[in-house]
Amino acid sequence: MTTETPIPGQEELRKLAEALIKEQNTMTLSTAVKDVAWAAPVYYANRGFMFYFFSDPGSRHVQEALSSRQAAAAIFHQSSTWKEIRGIQMSGTLHPLSAGLESLRALRAYLKKFPFTQEFFSSADKLDLEGFAKRFRVRLYRFQPELFYYTDNRIRFSFRESIRLSAG
């Protein structure tokens, strides 16, 4: 006799999603223009369910996401069997960030998650948005999900559930 795993509620699903986001480093950002799709992996840091990454402003994924005003993203746990598959699927918008409180907090989160980044700067260099732009020719972006799904085959095969990102 088999017993079915009970389906977690919204709060438990949020916690599972947050743990997965914290564990992982790479998000695949997907775009499409004129029926041609594109996907690009980016290192991300998050603050809640907002995702921040640095990228070349001329890159295809940035140009297409800003042009179409839409993007999709996925974060997943590396698995060796189908029973371990779990991840996050999102669609939303991409926003370039300028200097300000949000970008400062995002940069701090990024440096905390990826401390090796500091190795690319000398002690005389500024570790701020301008410093990153100058050193790597990149800009800070925020991916803001509007639809958010958590998938987890540990719960049951092909389990997928929407998570509400705002209260109410």
Number of C-alpha atoms within 10 A of each C-alpha: 2 4 5 7 9 8 12 12 10 13 11 11 20 18 11 18 23 15 11 18 23 13 11 15 17 18 21 17 22 21 25 18 12 6 7 7 11 14 17 15 15 15 17 25 27 21 12 10 17 14 20 26 21 22 19 16 17 12 11 15 23 21 16 20 22 17 13 14 13 19 23 23 23 19 22 21 16 11 10 8 8 12 14 15 18 23 20 23 18 21 20 16 18 26 15 17 16 14 11 10 9 13 19 15 13 24 22 16 17 20 15 13 16 14 11 10 13 13 8 12 14 9 9 6 13 13 18 14 20 14 14 20 16 13 14 12 14 19 19 21 22 21 25 20 20 15 14 20 17 22 22 23 16 14 17 14 13 14 14 17 17 16 17 15 14 7 4 4
